[in-house]
Amino acid sequence: MREIPNEPLCEACHRSPATALAWNGEEGWNFVCDCQIEHEQYSIKLSDWESNNPHAKDWTWRKQLRTKTWFDESDFDEMLARYYKARATA
Ligand SMILES: [Zn+2]
C-alpha cells in the first residue's frame, strides 16, 4: 500500500519505496526500505514522520535526536534534503 504520495525509492537498493529514515552508524542517515533493517541502529518510520504536520513532527523528532550523543544534525539535514528532493521528483 502506498501511503505517501511520490514516495522516493530506497537509497540503498533503489528497488523499493523507502519506508524509514534510518541511521546505521558508519554510513550515517539514509532513507531506506526494509532491506536495511539488520543494519539500522536507529530508525523513524516514514508513516510516523509524515502522519502529522511535518514541521511539528520535525521538531519533536529533532528534540529527541538532539539528546543522542551520536546525533549528527548536519548529516540528518542532508538526508532530509535528499528525501524531500526525491519526493518532489519521484
Ligand atoms: Zn532497500
PDB file of the backbone (N, CA, C, O) and the ligand in Angstrom, with CONECT records:
HET     ZN  A 101       1
ATOM      1  N   MET A   1       0.841  -1.193   0.000  1.00  0.00           N
ATOM      2  CA  MET A   1       0.000   0.000   0.000  1.00  0.00           C
ATOM      3  C   MET A   1       0.882   1.252   0.000  1.00  0.00           C
ATOM      4  O   MET A   1       1.751   1.408   0.858  1.00  0.00           O
ATOM      5  N   ARG A   2       0.660   2.103  -0.929  1.00  0.00           N
ATOM      6  CA  ARG A   2       1.451   3.331  -0.994  1.00  0.00           C
ATOM      7  C   ARG A   2       0.709   4.434  -0.248  1.00  0.00           C
ATOM      8  O   ARG A   2      -0.306   4.950  -0.715  1.00  0.00           O
ATOM      9  N   GLU A   3       1.235   4.776   0.910  1.00  0.00           N
ATOM     10  CA  GLU A   3       0.549   5.763   1.757  1.00  0.00           C
ATOM     11  C   GLU A   3       1.045   7.170   1.501  1.00  0.00           C
ATOM     12  O   GLU A   3       0.334   8.147   1.738  1.00  0.00           O
ATOM     13  N   ILE A   4       2.269   7.265   1.018  1.00  0.00           N
ATOM     14  CA  ILE A   4       2.887   8.578   0.865  1.00  0.00           C
ATOM     15  C   ILE A   4       2.950   8.928  -0.614  1.00  0.00           C
ATOM     16  O   ILE A   4       3.490   8.148  -1.398  1.00  0.00           O
ATOM     17  N   PRO A   5       2.422  10.065  -1.017  1.00  0.00           N
ATOM     18  CA  PRO A   5       2.485  10.425  -2.431  1.00  0.00           C
ATOM     19  C   PRO A   5       3.929  10.620  -2.870  1.00  0.00           C
ATOM     20  O   PRO A   5       4.750  11.134  -2.110  1.00  0.00           O
ATOM     21  N   ASN A   6       4.238  10.211  -4.089  1.00  0.00           N
ATOM     22  CA  ASN A   6       5.581  10.379  -4.640  1.00  0.00           C
ATOM     23  C   ASN A   6       6.682   9.840  -3.732  1.00  0.00           C
ATOM     24  O   ASN A   6       7.683  10.509  -3.474  1.00  0.00           O
ATOM     25  N   GLU A   7       6.474   8.629  -3.263  1.00  0.00           N
ATOM     26  CA  GLU A   7       7.476   8.019  -2.399  1.00  0.00           C
ATOM     27  C   GLU A   7       8.797   7.869  -3.127  1.00  0.00           C
ATOM     28  O   GLU A   7       8.830   7.287  -4.211  1.00  0.00           O
ATOM     29  N   PRO A   8       9.869   8.363  -2.578  1.00  0.00           N
ATOM     30  CA  PRO A   8      11.175   8.114  -3.200  1.00  0.00           C
ATOM     31  C   PRO A   8      11.619   6.674  -2.958  1.00  0.00           C
ATOM     32  O   PRO A   8      11.206   6.036  -1.989  1.00  0.00           O
ATOM     33  N   LEU A   9      12.462   6.177  -3.849  1.00  0.00           N
ATOM     34  CA  LEU A   9      12.993   4.825  -3.683  1.00  0.00           C
ATOM     35  C   LEU A   9      14.072   4.797  -2.604  1.00  0.00           C
ATOM     36  O   LEU A   9      14.737   5.796  -2.328  1.00  0.00           O
ATOM     37  N   CYS A  10      14.215   3.639  -2.017  1.00  0.00           N
ATOM     38  CA  CYS A  10      15.248   3.354  -1.021  1.00  0.00           C
ATOM     39  C   CYS A  10      16.628   3.766  -1.559  1.00  0.00           C
ATOM     40  O   CYS A  10      16.962   3.465  -2.705  1.00  0.00           O
ATOM     41  N   GLU A  11      17.416   4.446  -0.741  1.00  0.00           N
ATOM     42  CA  GLU A  11      18.746   4.882  -1.177  1.00  0.00           C
ATOM     43  C   GLU A  11      19.746   3.735  -1.222  1.00  0.00           C
ATOM     44  O   GLU A  11      20.797   3.852  -1.852  1.00  0.00           O
ATOM     45  N   ALA A  12      19.428   2.633  -0.561  1.00  0.00           N
ATOM     46  CA  ALA A  12      20.364   1.505  -0.527  1.00  0.00           C
ATOM     47  C   ALA A  12      20.178   0.574  -1.724  1.00  0.00           C
ATOM     48  O   ALA A  12      21.148   0.256  -2.410  1.00  0.00           O
ATOM     49  N   CYS A  13      18.951   0.137  -1.983  1.00  0.00           N
ATOM     50  CA  CYS A  13      18.734  -0.854  -3.043  1.00  0.00           C
ATOM     51  C   CYS A  13      18.132  -0.247  -4.318  1.00  0.00           C
ATOM     52  O   CYS A  13      18.186  -0.873  -5.377  1.00  0.00           O
ATOM     53  N   HIS A  14      17.573   0.934  -4.235  1.00  0.00           N
ATOM     54  CA  HIS A  14      16.965   1.617  -5.389  1.00  0.00           C
ATOM     55  C   HIS A  14      15.882   0.778  -6.064  1.00  0.00           C
ATOM     56  O   HIS A  14      15.610   0.943  -7.254  1.00  0.00           O
ATOM     57  N   ARG A  15      15.261  -0.131  -5.289  1.00  0.00           N
ATOM     58  CA  ARG A  15      14.238  -1.007  -5.851  1.00  0.00           C
ATOM     59  C   ARG A  15      12.864  -0.755  -5.257  1.00  0.00           C
ATOM     60  O   ARG A  15      11.870  -0.699  -5.980  1.00  0.00           O
ATOM     61  N   SER A  16      12.809  -0.606  -3.951  1.00  0.00           N
ATOM     62  CA  SER A  16      11.523  -0.463  -3.270  1.00  0.00           C
ATOM     63  C   SER A  16      11.391   0.935  -2.691  1.00  0.00           C
ATOM     64  O   SER A  16      12.393   1.591  -2.406  1.00  0.00           O
ATOM     65  N   PRO A  17      10.150   1.393  -2.515  1.00  0.00           N
ATOM     66  CA  PRO A  17       9.959   2.699  -1.897  1.00  0.00           C
ATOM     67  C   PRO A  17      10.545   2.725  -0.484  1.00  0.00           C
ATOM     68  O   PRO A  17      10.446   1.746   0.257  1.00  0.00           O
ATOM     69  N   ALA A  18      11.144   3.835  -0.127  1.00  0.00           N
ATOM     70  CA  ALA A  18      11.673   3.984   1.229  1.00  0.00           C
ATOM     71  C   ALA A  18      10.524   3.938   2.227  1.00  0.00           C
ATOM     72  O   ALA A  18       9.434   4.449   1.969  1.00  0.00           O
ATOM     73  N   THR A  19      10.790   3.316   3.372  1.00  0.00           N
ATOM     74  CA  THR A  19       9.763   3.234   4.416  1.00  0.00           C
ATOM     75  C   THR A  19      10.232   3.837   5.729  1.00  0.00           C
ATOM     76  O   THR A  19       9.446   3.991   6.664  1.00  0.00           O
ATOM     77  N   ALA A  20      11.512   4.179   5.800  1.00  0.00           N
ATOM     78  CA  ALA A  20      12.034   4.720   7.057  1.00  0.00           C
ATOM     79  C   ALA A  20      13.216   5.649   6.814  1.00  0.00           C
ATOM     80  O   ALA A  20      13.914   5.555   5.805  1.00  0.00           O
ATOM     81  N   LEU A  21      13.416   6.552   7.776  1.00  0.00           N
ATOM     82  CA  LEU A  21      14.635   7.340   7.846  1.00  0.00           C
ATOM     83  C   LEU A  21      15.505   6.592   8.848  1.00  0.00           C
ATOM     84  O   LEU A  21      15.115   6.407  10.001  1.00  0.00           O
ATOM     85  N   ALA A  22      16.687   6.161   8.406  1.00  0.00           N
ATOM     86  CA  ALA A  22      17.462   5.280   9.274  1.00  0.00           C
ATOM     87  C   ALA A  22      18.902   5.744   9.439  1.00  0.00           C
ATOM     88  O   ALA A  22      19.511   6.288   8.518  1.00  0.00           O
ATOM     89  N   TRP A  23      19.426   5.517  10.629  1.00  0.00           N
ATOM     90  CA  TRP A  23      20.832   5.801  10.927  1.00  0.00           C
ATOM     91  C   TRP A  23      21.517   4.479  11.192  1.00  0.00           C
ATOM     92  O   TRP A  23      21.047   3.694  12.015  1.00  0.00           O
ATOM     93  N   ASN A  24      22.620   4.217  10.510  1.00  0.00           N
ATOM     94  CA  ASN A  24      23.271   2.922  10.717  1.00  0.00           C
ATOM     95  C   ASN A  24      24.725   3.066  11.151  1.00  0.00           C
ATOM     96  O   ASN A  24      25.554   2.192  10.896  1.00  0.00           O
ATOM     97  N   GLY A  25      25.018   4.182  11.808  1.00  0.00           N
ATOM     98  CA  GLY A  25      26.384   4.344  12.326  1.00  0.00           C
ATOM     99  C   GLY A  25      27.326   4.846  11.260  1.00  0.00           C
ATOM    100  O   GLY A  25      27.293   6.023  10.903  1.00  0.00           O
ATOM    101  N   GLU A  26      28.188   3.944  10.736  1.00  0.00           N
ATOM    102  CA  GLU A  26      29.229   4.332   9.787  1.00  0.00           C
ATOM    103  C   GLU A  26      28.747   5.136   8.596  1.00  0.00           C
ATOM    104  O   GLU A  26      29.379   6.116   8.202  1.00  0.00           O
ATOM    105  N   GLU A  27      27.622   4.719   8.021  1.00  0.00           N
ATOM    106  CA  GLU A  27      27.164   5.375   6.803  1.00  0.00           C
ATOM    107  C   GLU A  27      26.196   6.518   7.068  1.00  0.00           C
ATOM    108  O   GLU A  27      25.713   7.152   6.130  1.00  0.00           O
ATOM    109  N   GLY A  28      25.919   6.779   8.299  1.00  0.00           N
ATOM    110  CA  GLY A  28      25.062   7.897   8.647  1.00  0.00           C
ATOM    111  C   GLY A  28      23.603   7.669   8.303  1.00  0.00           C
ATOM    112  O   GLY A  28      23.096   6.549   8.374  1.00  0.00           O
ATOM    113  N   TRP A  29      22.932   8.765   7.926  1.00  0.00           N
ATOM    114  CA  TRP A  29      21.490   8.724   7.682  1.00  0.00           C
ATOM    115  C   TRP A  29      21.155   8.462   6.218  1.00  0.00           C
ATOM    116  O   TRP A  29      21.781   9.021   5.317  1.00  0.00           O
ATOM    117  N   ASN A  30      20.159   7.604   5.992  1.00  0.00           N
ATOM    118  CA  ASN A  30      19.625   7.367   4.651  1.00  0.00           C
ATOM    119  C   ASN A  30      18.130   7.105   4.762  1.00  0.00           C
ATOM    120  O   ASN A  30      17.632   6.696   5.810  1.00  0.00           O
ATOM    121  N   PHE A  31      17.420   7.351   3.657  1.00  0.00           N
ATOM    122  CA  PHE A  31      16.030   6.885   3.632  1.00  0.00           C
ATOM    123  C   PHE A  31      16.019   5.535   2.926  1.00  0.00           C
ATOM    124  O   PHE A  31      16.516   5.404   1.808  1.00  0.00           O
ATOM    125  N   VAL A  32      15.452   4.540   3.585  1.00  0.00           N
ATOM    126  CA  VAL A  32      15.604   3.148   3.156  1.00  0.00           C
ATOM    127  C   VAL A  32      14.306   2.349   3.282  1.00  0.00           C
ATOM    128  O   VAL A  32      13.349   2.768   3.934  1.00  0.00           O
ATOM    129  N   CYS A  33      14.314   1.168   2.623  1.00  0.00           N
ATOM    130  CA  CYS A  33      13.214   0.216   2.791  1.00  0.00           C
ATOM    131  C   CYS A  33      13.642  -0.852   3.803  1.00  0.00           C
ATOM    132  O   CYS A  33      14.631  -0.677   4.514  1.00  0.00           O
ATOM    133  N   ASP A  34      12.897  -1.950   3.864  1.00  0.00           N
ATOM    134  CA  ASP A  34      13.205  -3.000   4.837  1.00  0.00           C
ATOM    135  C   ASP A  34      14.536  -3.705   4.581  1.00  0.00           C
ATOM    136  O   ASP A  34      15.018  -4.436   5.445  1.00  0.00           O
ATOM    137  N   CYS A  35      15.137  -3.497   3.404  1.00  0.00           N
ATOM    138  CA  CYS A  35      16.394  -4.183   3.082  1.00  0.00           C
ATOM    139  C   CYS A  35      17.496  -3.836   4.072  1.00  0.00           C
ATOM    140  O   CYS A  35      18.461  -4.588   4.210  1.00  0.00           O
ATOM    141  N   GLN A  36      17.367  -2.708   4.762  1.00  0.00           N
ATOM    142  CA  GLN A  36      18.421  -2.258   5.681  1.00  0.00           C
ATOM    143  C   GLN A  36      18.135  -2.568   7.142  1.00  0.00           C
ATOM    144  O   GLN A  36      18.862  -2.139   8.039  1.00  0.00           O
ATOM    145  N   ILE A  37      17.072  -3.313   7.363  1.00  0.00           N
ATOM    146  CA  ILE A  37      16.583  -3.468   8.734  1.00  0.00           C
ATOM    147  C   ILE A  37      17.635  -4.050   9.679  1.00  0.00           C
ATOM    148  O   ILE A  37      17.646  -3.735  10.869  1.00  0.00           O
ATOM    149  N   GLU A  38      18.519  -4.902   9.146  1.00  0.00           N
ATOM    150  CA  GLU A  38      19.543  -5.502  10.013  1.00  0.00           C
ATOM    151  C   GLU A  38      20.700  -4.554  10.304  1.00  0.00           C
ATOM    152  O   GLU A  38      21.492  -4.792  11.216  1.00  0.00           O
ATOM    153  N   HIS A  39      20.795  -3.477   9.524  1.00  0.00           N
ATOM    154  CA  HIS A  39      21.914  -2.551   9.711  1.00  0.00           C
ATOM    155  C   HIS A  39      21.517  -1.311  10.500  1.00  0.00           C
ATOM    156  O   HIS A  39      22.368  -0.555  10.968  1.00  0.00           O
ATOM    157  N   GLU A  40      20.237  -1.121  10.636  1.00  0.00           N
ATOM    158  CA  GLU A  40      19.771   0.094  11.301  1.00  0.00           C
ATOM    159  C   GLU A  40      20.092   0.089  12.786  1.00  0.00           C
ATOM    160  O   GLU A  40      19.903  -0.910  13.481  1.00  0.00           O
ATOM    161  N   GLN A  41      20.578   1.218  13.249  1.00  0.00           N
ATOM    162  CA  GLN A  41      20.773   1.351  14.695  1.00  0.00           C
ATOM    163  C   GLN A  41      19.708   2.267  15.284  1.00  0.00           C
ATOM    164  O   GLN A  41      19.436   2.237  16.484  1.00  0.00           O
ATOM    165  N   TYR A  42      19.114   3.077  14.422  1.00  0.00           N
ATOM    166  CA  TYR A  42      18.022   3.942  14.854  1.00  0.00           C
ATOM    167  C   TYR A  42      17.202   4.239  13.617  1.00  0.00           C
ATOM    168  O   TYR A  42      17.767   4.548  12.568  1.00  0.00           O
ATOM    169  N   SER A  43      15.873   4.155  13.710  1.00  0.00           N
ATOM    170  CA  SER A  43      15.082   4.483  12.540  1.00  0.00           C
ATOM    171  C   SER A  43      13.753   5.110  12.923  1.00  0.00           C
ATOM    172  O   SER A  43      13.206   4.874  14.000  1.00  0.00           O
ATOM    173  N   ILE A  44      13.264   5.913  12.005  1.00  0.00           N
ATOM    174  CA  ILE A  44      11.979   6.588  12.164  1.00  0.00           C
ATOM    175  C   ILE A  44      11.120   6.139  10.990  1.00  0.00           C
ATOM    176  O   ILE A  44      11.492   6.358   9.837  1.00  0.00           O
ATOM    177  N   LYS A  45       9.991   5.521  11.259  1.00  0.00           N
ATOM    178  CA  LYS A  45       9.108   5.113  10.172  1.00  0.00           C
ATOM    179  C   LYS A  45       8.594   6.338   9.433  1.00  0.00           C
ATOM    180  O   LYS A  45       8.188   7.325  10.048  1.00  0.00           O
ATOM    181  N   LEU A  46       8.617   6.265   8.109  1.00  0.00           N
ATOM    182  CA  LEU A  46       8.129   7.407   7.336  1.00  0.00           C
ATOM    183  C   LEU A  46       6.646   7.660   7.582  1.00  0.00           C
ATOM    184  O   LEU A  46       6.191   8.802   7.515  1.00  0.00           O
ATOM    185  N   SER A  47       5.894   6.607   7.863  1.00  0.00           N
ATOM    186  CA  SER A  47       4.472   6.805   8.142  1.00  0.00           C
ATOM    187  C   SER A  47       4.287   7.629   9.420  1.00  0.00           C
ATOM    188  O   SER A  47       3.341   8.408   9.530  1.00  0.00           O
ATOM    189  N   ASP A  48       5.201   7.450  10.391  1.00  0.00           N
ATOM    190  CA  ASP A  48       5.148   8.275  11.603  1.00  0.00           C
ATOM    191  C   ASP A  48       5.604   9.700  11.313  1.00  0.00           C
ATOM    192  O   ASP A  48       5.026  10.677  11.789  1.00  0.00           O
ATOM    193  N   TRP A  49       6.660   9.777  10.513  1.00  0.00           N
ATOM    194  CA  TRP A  49       7.224  11.088  10.171  1.00  0.00           C
ATOM    195  C   TRP A  49       6.193  11.946   9.446  1.00  0.00           C
ATOM    196  O   TRP A  49       6.074  13.144   9.700  1.00  0.00           O
ATOM    197  N   GLU A  50       5.441  11.304   8.528  1.00  0.00           N
ATOM    198  CA  GLU A  50       4.529  12.035   7.658  1.00  0.00           C
ATOM    199  C   GLU A  50       3.124  12.202   8.229  1.00  0.00           C
ATOM    200  O   GLU A  50       2.322  12.964   7.689  1.00  0.00           O
ATOM    201  N   SER A  51       2.824  11.497   9.315  1.00  0.00           N
ATOM    202  CA  SER A  51       1.422  11.402   9.730  1.00  0.00           C
ATOM    203  C   SER A  51       0.842  12.695  10.295  1.00  0.00           C
ATOM    204  O   SER A  51      -0.376  12.877  10.307  1.00  0.00           O
ATOM    205  N   ASN A  52       1.699  13.581  10.758  1.00  0.00           N
ATOM    206  CA  ASN A  52       1.193  14.845  11.275  1.00  0.00           C
ATOM    207  C   ASN A  52       1.832  16.004  10.533  1.00  0.00           C
ATOM    208  O   ASN A  52       2.539  15.806   9.545  1.00  0.00           O
ATOM    209  N   ASN A  53       1.588  17.175  10.997  1.00  0.00           N
ATOM    210  CA  ASN A  53       2.235  18.365  10.454  1.00  0.00           C
ATOM    211  C   ASN A  53       3.747  18.129  10.402  1.00  0.00           C
ATOM    212  O   ASN A  53       4.381  17.983  11.448  1.00  0.00           O
ATOM    213  N   PRO A  54       4.329  18.089   9.210  1.00  0.00           N
ATOM    214  CA  PRO A  54       5.757  17.738   9.107  1.00  0.00           C
ATOM    215  C   PRO A  54       6.662  18.644   9.937  1.00  0.00           C
ATOM    216  O   PRO A  54       7.694  18.199  10.439  1.00  0.00           O
ATOM    217  N   HIS A  55       6.290  19.880  10.079  1.00  0.00           N
ATOM    218  CA  HIS A  55       7.166  20.800  10.810  1.00  0.00           C
ATOM    219  C   HIS A  55       7.103  20.542  12.306  1.00  0.00           C
ATOM    220  O   HIS A  55       8.120  20.563  13.000  1.00  0.00           O
ATOM    221  N   ALA A  56       5.898  20.299  12.787  1.00  0.00           N
ATOM    222  CA  ALA A  56       5.743  19.957  14.204  1.00  0.00           C
ATOM    223  C   ALA A  56       6.442  18.629  14.482  1.00  0.00           C
ATOM    224  O   ALA A  56       7.130  18.471  15.491  1.00  0.00           O
ATOM    225  N   LYS A  57       6.249  17.678  13.566  1.00  0.00           N
ATOM    226  CA  LYS A  57       6.844  16.361  13.716  1.00  0.00           C
ATOM    227  C   LYS A  57       8.363  16.483  13.701  1.00  0.00           C
ATOM    228  O   LYS A  57       9.064  15.881  14.515  1.00  0.00           O
ATOM    229  N   ASP A  58       8.843  17.265  12.769  1.00  0.00           N
ATOM    230  CA  ASP A  58      10.265  17.503  12.629  1.00  0.00           C
ATOM    231  C   ASP A  58      10.845  17.973  13.965  1.00  0.00           C
ATOM    232  O   ASP A  58      11.878  17.485  14.422  1.00  0.00           O
ATOM    233  N   TRP A  59      10.160  18.918  14.563  1.00  0.00           N
ATOM    234  CA  TRP A  59      10.638  19.498  15.818  1.00  0.00           C
ATOM    235  C   TRP A  59      10.666  18.452  16.924  1.00  0.00           C
ATOM    236  O   TRP A  59      11.631  18.364  17.683  1.00  0.00           O
ATOM    237  N   THR A  60       9.590  17.651  17.010  1.00  0.00           N
ATOM    238  CA  THR A  60       9.511  16.607  18.034  1.00  0.00           C
ATOM    239  C   THR A  60      10.667  15.620  17.894  1.00  0.00           C
ATOM    240  O   THR A  60      11.329  15.281  18.876  1.00  0.00           O
ATOM    241  N   TRP A  61      10.904  15.162  16.655  1.00  0.00           N
ATOM    242  CA  TRP A  61      11.993  14.213  16.429  1.00  0.00           C
ATOM    243  C   TRP A  61      13.338  14.845  16.705  1.00  0.00           C
ATOM    244  O   TRP A  61      14.218  14.229  17.308  1.00  0.00           O
ATOM    245  N   ARG A  62      13.488  16.064  16.264  1.00  0.00           N
ATOM    246  CA  ARG A  62      14.769  16.738  16.470  1.00  0.00           C
ATOM    247  C   ARG A  62      15.108  16.883  17.949  1.00  0.00           C
ATOM    248  O   ARG A  62      16.245  16.664  18.365  1.00  0.00           O
ATOM    249  N   LYS A  63      14.105  17.255  18.732  1.00  0.00           N
ATOM    250  CA  LYS A  63      14.328  17.401  20.169  1.00  0.00           C
ATOM    251  C   LYS A  63      14.818  16.086  20.754  1.00  0.00           C
ATOM    252  O   LYS A  63      15.713  16.051  21.599  1.00  0.00           O
ATOM    253  N   GLN A  64      14.197  14.990  20.274  1.00  0.00           N
ATOM    254  CA  GLN A  64      14.569  13.679  20.776  1.00  0.00           C
ATOM    255  C   GLN A  64      15.975  13.290  20.297  1.00  0.00           C
ATOM    256  O   GLN A  64      16.792  12.775  21.060  1.00  0.00           O
ATOM    257  N   LEU A  65      16.229  13.556  19.000  1.00  0.00           N
ATOM    258  CA  LEU A  65      17.529  13.183  18.437  1.00  0.00           C
ATOM    259  C   LEU A  65      18.674  13.976  19.061  1.00  0.00           C
ATOM    260  O   LEU A  65      19.779  13.462  19.230  1.00  0.00           O
ATOM    261  N   ARG A  66      18.395  15.236  19.401  1.00  0.00           N
ATOM    262  CA  ARG A  66      19.459  16.072  19.973  1.00  0.00           C
ATOM    263  C   ARG A  66      19.916  15.581  21.333  1.00  0.00           C
ATOM    264  O   ARG A  66      20.961  16.008  21.825  1.00  0.00           O
ATOM    265  N   THR A  67      19.152  14.693  21.947  1.00  0.00           N
ATOM    266  CA  THR A  67      19.580  14.125  23.226  1.00  0.00           C
ATOM    267  C   THR A  67      20.561  12.971  23.027  1.00  0.00           C
ATOM    268  O   THR A  67      21.177  12.509  23.987  1.00  0.00           O
ATOM    269  N   LYS A  68      20.713  12.493  21.755  1.00  0.00           N
ATOM    270  CA  LYS A  68      21.619  11.369  21.478  1.00  0.00           C
ATOM    271  C   LYS A  68      23.022  11.901  21.226  1.00  0.00           C
ATOM    272  O   LYS A  68      23.205  12.845  20.457  1.00  0.00           O
ATOM    273  N   THR A  69      24.003  11.302  21.867  1.00  0.00           N
ATOM    274  CA  THR A  69      25.375  11.782  21.717  1.00  0.00           C
ATOM    275  C   THR A  69      25.895  11.564  20.304  1.00  0.00           C
ATOM    276  O   THR A  69      26.772  12.294  19.845  1.00  0.00           O
ATOM    277  N   TRP A  70      25.357  10.562  19.613  1.00  0.00           N
ATOM    278  CA  TRP A  70      25.850  10.236  18.267  1.00  0.00           C
ATOM    279  C   TRP A  70      25.170  11.051  17.172  1.00  0.00           C
ATOM    280  O   TRP A  70      25.546  10.940  16.005  1.00  0.00           O
ATOM    281  N   PHE A  71      24.183  11.862  17.522  1.00  0.00           N
ATOM    282  CA  PHE A  71      23.376  12.536  16.502  1.00  0.00           C
ATOM    283  C   PHE A  71      24.169  13.610  15.766  1.00  0.00           C
ATOM    284  O   PHE A  71      24.661  14.562  16.372  1.00  0.00           O
ATOM    285  N   ASP A  72      24.287  13.440  14.438  1.00  0.00           N
ATOM    286  CA  ASP A  72      24.967  14.408  13.578  1.00  0.00           C
ATOM    287  C   ASP A  72      23.880  15.145  12.798  1.00  0.00           C
ATOM    288  O   ASP A  72      23.363  14.648  11.798  1.00  0.00           O
ATOM    289  N   GLU A  73      23.550  16.328  13.275  1.00  0.00           N
ATOM    290  CA  GLU A  73      22.400  17.039  12.716  1.00  0.00           C
ATOM    291  C   GLU A  73      22.622  17.480  11.274  1.00  0.00           C
ATOM    292  O   GLU A  73      21.669  17.523  10.495  1.00  0.00           O
ATOM    293  N   SER A  74      23.853  17.808  10.901  1.00  0.00           N
ATOM    294  CA  SER A  74      24.065  18.230   9.511  1.00  0.00           C
ATOM    295  C   SER A  74      23.893  17.047   8.555  1.00  0.00           C
ATOM    296  O   SER A  74      23.385  17.210   7.445  1.00  0.00           O
ATOM    297  N   ASP A  75      24.320  15.853   8.989  1.00  0.00           N
ATOM    298  CA  ASP A  75      24.126  14.648   8.175  1.00  0.00           C
ATOM    299  C   ASP A  75      22.626  14.336   8.059  1.00  0.00           C
ATOM    300  O   ASP A  75      22.148  13.956   6.990  1.00  0.00           O
ATOM    301  N   PHE A  76      21.906  14.498   9.145  1.00  0.00           N
ATOM    302  CA  PHE A  76      20.457  14.283   9.152  1.00  0.00           C
ATOM    303  C   PHE A  76      19.770  15.266   8.190  1.00  0.00           C
ATOM    304  O   PHE A  76      18.891  14.880   7.420  1.00  0.00           O
ATOM    305  N   ASP A  77      20.178  16.522   8.244  1.00  0.00           N
ATOM    306  CA  ASP A  77      19.583  17.545   7.372  1.00  0.00           C
ATOM    307  C   ASP A  77      19.889  17.282   5.897  1.00  0.00           C
ATOM    308  O   ASP A  77      19.044  17.504   5.031  1.00  0.00           O
ATOM    309  N   GLU A  78      21.106  16.806   5.621  1.00  0.00           N
ATOM    310  CA  GLU A  78      21.452  16.471   4.232  1.00  0.00           C
ATOM    311  C   GLU A  78      20.579  15.336   3.720  1.00  0.00           C
ATOM    312  O   GLU A  78      20.119  15.365   2.579  1.00  0.00           O
ATOM    313  N   MET A  79      20.351  14.339   4.563  1.00  0.00           N
ATOM    314  CA  MET A  79      19.484  13.218   4.194  1.00  0.00           C
ATOM    315  C   MET A  79      18.064  13.720   3.956  1.00  0.00           C
ATOM    316  O   MET A  79      17.426  13.334   2.976  1.00  0.00           O
ATOM    317  N   LEU A  80      17.565  14.573   4.841  1.00  0.00           N
ATOM    318  CA  LEU A  80      16.204  15.097   4.678  1.00  0.00           C
ATOM    319  C   LEU A  80      16.067  15.904   3.392  1.00  0.00           C
ATOM    320  O   LEU A  80      15.050  15.816   2.703  1.00  0.00           O
ATOM    321  N   ALA A  81      17.085  16.684   3.072  1.00  0.00           N
ATOM    322  CA  ALA A  81      17.055  17.475   1.839  1.00  0.00           C
ATOM    323  C   ALA A  81      16.984  16.548   0.626  1.00  0.00           C
ATOM    324  O   ALA A  81      16.238  16.809  -0.317  1.00  0.00           O
ATOM    325  N   ARG A  82      17.777  15.446   0.655  1.00  0.00           N
ATOM    326  CA  ARG A  82      17.719  14.464  -0.447  1.00  0.00           C
ATOM    327  C   ARG A  82      16.336  13.826  -0.510  1.00  0.00           C
ATOM    328  O   ARG A  82      15.783  13.620  -1.590  1.00  0.00           O
ATOM    329  N   TYR A  83      15.785  13.514   0.668  1.00  0.00           N
ATOM    330  CA  TYR A  83      14.481  12.862   0.733  1.00  0.00           C
ATOM    331  C   TYR A  83      13.393  13.754   0.133  1.00  0.00           C
ATOM    332  O   TYR A  83      12.602  13.304  -0.695  1.00  0.00           O
ATOM    333  N   TYR A  84      13.358  15.013   0.552  1.00  0.00           N
ATOM    334  CA  TYR A  84      12.305  15.897   0.046  1.00  0.00           C
ATOM    335  C   TYR A  84      12.495  16.216  -1.433  1.00  0.00           C
ATOM    336  O   TYR A  84      11.518  16.398  -2.160  1.00  0.00           O
ATOM    337  N   LYS A  85      13.734  16.283  -1.876  1.00  0.00           N
ATOM    338  CA  LYS A  85      14.002  16.496  -3.288  1.00  0.00           C
ATOM    339  C   LYS A  85      13.523  15.289  -4.103  1.00  0.00           C
ATOM    340  O   LYS A  85      12.885  15.441  -5.145  1.00  0.00           O
ATOM    341  N   ALA A  86      13.843  14.090  -3.608  1.00  0.00           N
ATOM    342  CA  ALA A  86      13.432  12.861  -4.293  1.00  0.00           C
ATOM    343  C   ALA A  86      11.899  12.745  -4.286  1.00  0.00           C
ATOM    344  O   ALA A  86      11.299  12.284  -5.258  1.00  0.00           O
ATOM    345  N   ARG A  87      11.291  13.160  -3.202  1.00  0.00           N
ATOM    346  CA  ARG A  87       9.842  13.081  -3.100  1.00  0.00           C
ATOM    347  C   ARG A  87       9.179  14.027  -4.091  1.00  0.00           C
ATOM    348  O   ARG A  87       8.130  13.715  -4.655  1.00  0.00           O
ATOM    349  N   ALA A  88       9.789  15.168  -4.295  1.00  0.00           N
ATOM    350  CA  ALA A  88       9.222  16.159  -5.215  1.00  0.00           C
ATOM    351  C   ALA A  88       9.332  15.707  -6.657  1.00  0.00           C
ATOM    352  O   ALA A  88       8.540  16.125  -7.502  1.00  0.00           O
ATOM    353  N   THR A  89      10.317  14.847  -6.952  1.00  0.00           N
ATOM    354  CA  THR A  89      10.570  14.465  -8.346  1.00  0.00           C
ATOM    355  C   THR A  89      10.252  13.004  -8.637  1.00  0.00           C
ATOM    356  O   THR A  89      10.376  12.556  -9.777  1.00  0.00           O
ATOM    357  N   ALA A  90       9.839  12.251  -7.602  1.00  0.00           N
ATOM    358  CA  ALA A  90       9.582  10.801  -7.797  1.00  0.00           C
ATOM    359  C   ALA A  90       8.409  10.600  -8.768  1.00  0.00           C
ATOM    360  O   ALA A  90       8.039   9.464  -9.061  1.00  0.00           O
TER     361      ALA A  90
HETATM  362 ZN    ZN A 101      16.087  -1.034   0.073  1.00  0.00          ZN2+
END
